[in-house]
Amino acid sequence: MRIEDSIGVVLKGKSQNKILSITPGQTVFEALEMMAHFDIGALLVCSDDHLLGILSERDYARKCALLGHTSKETKVEEIMTSPVLSVTPKHTVDECLALMTEHHFRHLPVLERDRVVGLVSIGDLVKWVIHSQQQAIGTLESYITGGYQA
């Protein structure tokens, strides 16, 4: 595990890599129900297997709740973020962290040949980096104490 690892490797290592999505014509309330049920902070917005946008809790808070719109009457397409920046499975953890930091978002769709193959969150990537650092520390400690086998 290294920050040079590909997002494809990260996706394979996720305990749950189910791709959850909603259609643009569904209500924001339906999206919020789904986010609450699966304990997630964002949903991909898709139509006919094509990524159209992403709906996050931040979108709801800023574009619906604060403006006085009701979630039961507002359609996902009215407040979703679109277009969406995405990466391929070949992008590295480091590249994705830089992209998320630069653009101030927490969820990044992963596409391969225009098809969604996953979604990574900032939390997924931070966990990956921490685990990578723990492995490096363990290897260094083993080397220092003479237990390292080359």
Protein Blocks (a to p, Z undefined) as FASTA:
>chain_A
ZZkbcfklmmmmpmblcdcdddfkbcfklmmmmmmmnopabdcddeehiafbdcdfklmm
mmmmmnopafklpcfklmmccddddddfkbcfklmmmmmmmnopabdcddeehiafbdcd
fklmmmmmmmmmmmmmmmmmmmmnopacZZ
